[in-house]
Amino acid sequence: MKRRVIVRAIAGRELRWRELLFWVLLLAAFQSLEAGEVRRQTIGVLEAVAFFVVAIPSAGKLDGLGLEFISWSPIGFRAAAVSLATGLLAGGMVVMVALRSHQSLGAERGWNQVILAIILGPIIEEVVFRGYLLTAALLLERRLSKTWRNWPSVIGVALIFMFAHIARPGSTYSQLCCITGTGAAYGFIRIHQKSTVGAALAHGCYNLALYLSVWIGLSR
């Protein structure tokens, strides 16, 4: 009996270290890649690789240090494919809107910005918005309403997601509407798949679609 207790305690410590590494590596990689020095950006790439080495096998195992609220859970191949396709489709639709309205997509130059926009940025934003905030909104909705339906929480968090982007230089009404719409899509993915992983995949593919349109000269 005593031996089992010791084993469980050791396992618990390992989980805490896993969660600590998740946070430290994610934030460190983001900060390094945002730096102007090439040396720090290179270190950021290594930190990003280390983050994925920790994050991928940690799906479904993060239940402490606050990460138990983000729903970082594994998803199947079909769910991943749906998330990827949704992100690319949403990105393509936004590119068409930008072309018709003669607006810039605001894709920042530099390989480090590409990594941030397509990989690390979506993970951080989805952990915050479709992880913590959506979880809190769903709990609040269930307490206030006997007939909760999830969509008010999804729309509410999507609006907060939009307001968080207002401070961005050059933001237009059409861009903010697109951000709200995609935020809602990520929210429904998160609820349907019960995981922020799918939302992060969709978000990353959405940003990838925008960058692809710039790289091929379709947008600016």
C-alpha positions as CSV (number, residue, x, y, z in Angstrom):
1,M,0.0,0.0,0.0
2,K,2.8,2.4,1.0
3,R,4.6,1.5,-2.2
4,R,1.6,2.5,-4.3
5,V,1.3,5.8,-2.6
6,I,5.0,6.6,-3.4
7,V,4.5,5.6,-7.0
8,R,1.5,7.8,-7.4
9,A,3.4,10.7,-5.8
10,I,6.3,10.3,-8.2
11,A,3.8,10.1,-11.1
12,G,2.2,13.3,-9.9
13,R,5.5,15.1,-9.8
14,E,6.3,14.0,-13.4
15,L,2.9,15.4,-14.5
16,R,3.7,18.7,-12.8
17,W,7.1,18.9,-14.6
18,R,5.4,18.1,-17.9
19,E,3.0,20.9,-17.4
20,L,5.7,23.3,-16.3
21,L,7.7,22.5,-19.4
22,F,4.6,23.1,-21.5
23,W,4.3,26.6,-20.2
24,V,8.0,27.5,-20.0
25,L,8.9,26.2,-23.5
26,L,5.8,27.7,-25.2
27,L,6.3,31.2,-23.7
28,A,10.1,31.1,-24.1
29,A,9.9,30.1,-27.8
30,F,7.3,32.8,-28.5
31,Q,9.5,35.5,-26.8
32,S,12.7,34.4,-28.5
33,L,11.1,34.3,-32.0
34,E,9.7,37.8,-31.5
35,A,13.2,39.2,-30.7
36,G,15.1,41.1,-33.4
37,E,18.4,39.2,-33.0
38,V,18.9,36.2,-35.3
39,R,20.7,34.3,-32.5
40,R,17.7,34.6,-30.3
41,Q,15.3,33.7,-33.1
42,T,17.4,30.6,-33.8
43,I,17.2,29.6,-30.1
44,G,13.4,30.2,-30.4
45,V,13.2,27.6,-33.1
46,L,15.0,25.1,-30.9
47,E,12.7,26.0,-28.0
48,A,9.7,25.5,-30.3
49,V,10.9,22.0,-31.3
50,A,11.4,21.2,-27.6
51,F,7.8,22.5,-26.9
52,F,6.3,20.1,-29.5
53,V,8.4,17.2,-28.1
54,V,6.6,17.9,-24.8
55,A,3.2,19.1,-26.0
56,I,2.3,16.3,-28.4
57,P,2.6,13.3,-26.0
58,S,1.1,15.5,-23.3
59,A,-2.3,15.7,-24.9
60,G,-4.9,14.4,-22.5
61,K,-2.4,14.3,-19.6
62,L,-2.2,18.0,-18.5
63,D,-4.3,18.2,-15.4
64,G,-2.5,20.6,-13.1
65,L,-1.0,24.1,-12.9
66,G,-4.1,25.5,-14.5
67,L,-3.8,23.5,-17.7
68,E,-6.7,21.2,-16.7
69,F,-9.0,24.0,-18.0
70,I,-7.6,24.2,-21.5
71,S,-8.8,20.8,-22.8
72,W,-5.5,20.0,-24.5
73,S,-6.8,16.6,-25.5
74,P,-5.8,14.2,-28.4
75,I,-8.0,14.1,-31.5
76,G,-8.3,11.5,-34.2
77,F,-7.1,11.7,-37.8
78,R,-10.6,12.5,-39.1
79,A,-11.1,15.4,-36.6
80,A,-7.6,16.7,-37.5
81,A,-8.5,16.7,-41.2
82,V,-11.8,18.5,-40.5
83,S,-9.9,21.1,-38.5
84,L,-7.3,21.6,-41.2
85,A,-9.9,21.9,-43.9
86,T,-12.0,24.3,-41.9
87,G,-9.0,26.6,-41.4
88,L,-8.0,26.5,-45.0
89,L,-11.5,27.2,-46.2
90,A,-12.0,30.1,-43.8
91,G,-8.7,31.5,-44.9
92,G,-9.6,31.2,-48.5
93,M,-12.9,33.0,-47.9
94,V,-11.2,35.9,-46.1
95,V,-8.6,36.2,-48.9
96,M,-11.6,36.6,-51.3
97,V,-13.1,39.3,-49.1
98,A,-9.8,41.1,-48.9
99,L,-9.4,41.0,-52.7
100,R,-12.9,42.3,-53.3
101,S,-12.5,45.1,-50.8
102,H,-8.9,45.9,-51.9
103,Q,-7.5,45.5,-48.4
104,S,-4.2,44.2,-47.1
105,L,-4.2,41.0,-45.1
106,G,-1.5,42.4,-42.8
107,A,0.8,39.3,-43.0
108,E,4.0,40.3,-41.4
109,R,7.3,39.6,-43.2
110,G,10.2,37.5,-41.8
111,W,10.5,33.8,-41.3
112,N,10.2,34.2,-37.5
113,Q,6.9,35.9,-37.9
114,V,5.7,33.1,-40.1
115,I,6.4,30.5,-37.4
116,L,4.7,32.7,-34.8
117,A,1.6,33.3,-37.0
118,I,1.2,29.7,-38.2
119,I,2.4,27.6,-35.2
120,L,3.0,29.2,-31.8
121,G,0.6,32.2,-32.1
122,P,-2.5,30.0,-32.8
123,I,-1.6,27.6,-29.9
124,I,-1.2,30.5,-27.4
125,E,-4.4,32.2,-28.6
126,E,-6.5,29.0,-28.5
127,V,-5.2,28.1,-25.1
128,V,-6.3,31.5,-23.8
129,F,-9.6,32.0,-25.7
130,R,-11.0,28.6,-26.6
131,G,-9.2,27.1,-23.5
132,Y,-9.6,29.2,-20.4
133,L,-12.1,31.8,-21.5
134,L,-14.5,29.4,-23.3
135,T,-14.3,27.0,-20.3
136,A,-15.2,29.8,-18.0
137,A,-18.0,31.0,-20.3
138,L,-19.5,27.6,-20.5
139,L,-19.5,27.1,-16.7
140,L,-21.1,30.5,-16.3
141,E,-23.7,29.8,-18.9
142,R,-24.6,26.5,-17.3
143,R,-25.1,28.2,-13.9
144,L,-27.2,31.0,-15.3
145,S,-29.4,29.0,-17.7
146,K,-31.2,25.7,-17.3
147,T,-31.3,25.4,-21.1
148,W,-27.7,26.2,-22.0
149,R,-26.8,25.6,-25.6
150,N,-23.1,26.5,-25.9
151,W,-23.5,28.9,-28.8
152,P,-23.9,32.1,-26.6
153,S,-20.5,31.2,-24.9
154,V,-18.9,30.6,-28.3
155,I,-20.1,33.9,-29.7
156,G,-19.3,35.8,-26.6
157,V,-15.7,34.5,-26.6
158,A,-15.4,35.2,-30.3
159,L,-16.4,38.8,-29.6
160,I,-13.7,39.1,-26.9
161,F,-11.3,37.5,-29.4
162,M,-12.2,40.3,-31.9
163,F,-11.8,43.1,-29.3
164,A,-8.4,41.7,-28.4
165,H,-7.3,42.4,-32.1
166,I,-8.7,46.0,-32.2
167,A,-5.5,47.5,-31.1
168,R,-3.7,46.1,-34.1
169,P,-2.6,48.9,-36.4
170,G,-4.7,49.2,-39.6
171,S,-7.6,47.0,-38.4
172,T,-10.7,47.5,-40.4
173,Y,-14.4,46.6,-39.8
174,S,-14.3,43.8,-42.3
175,Q,-11.2,42.3,-40.8
176,L,-12.8,42.5,-37.3
177,C,-15.9,40.8,-38.7
178,C,-13.7,38.0,-40.2
179,I,-11.9,37.6,-36.8
180,T,-15.2,37.2,-35.0
181,G,-16.4,34.7,-37.5
182,T,-13.3,32.6,-37.4
183,G,-13.2,32.9,-33.6
184,A,-16.7,31.4,-33.5
185,A,-15.6,28.6,-35.9
186,Y,-12.7,27.7,-33.6
187,G,-15.1,27.7,-30.6
188,F,-17.5,25.2,-32.2
189,I,-14.5,23.0,-33.2
190,R,-13.3,23.1,-29.6
191,I,-16.8,22.1,-28.3
192,H,-17.5,19.4,-30.9
193,Q,-14.0,17.8,-30.5
194,K,-13.7,18.6,-26.8
195,S,-10.2,19.7,-27.5
196,T,-8.3,23.0,-28.1
197,V,-5.9,21.0,-30.4
198,G,-8.4,21.0,-33.2
199,A,-9.0,24.7,-32.7
200,A,-5.3,25.4,-32.8
201,L,-4.9,23.4,-36.0
202,A,-7.8,25.3,-37.7
203,H,-6.4,28.6,-36.5
204,G,-2.9,27.7,-37.8
205,C,-4.2,26.6,-41.2
206,Y,-6.3,29.8,-41.5
207,N,-3.1,31.9,-41.0
208,L,-1.3,29.6,-43.4
209,A,-3.9,30.3,-46.1
210,L,-3.4,34.0,-45.7
211,Y,0.4,33.7,-46.0
212,L,0.1,31.4,-49.1
213,S,-2.0,34.0,-50.8
214,V,0.7,36.6,-50.1
215,W,3.5,34.3,-51.2
216,I,2.0,33.5,-54.6
217,G,1.2,37.2,-55.2
218,L,-2.5,37.0,-54.9
219,S,-2.8,39.3,-51.9
220,R,-0.6,41.8,-50.1
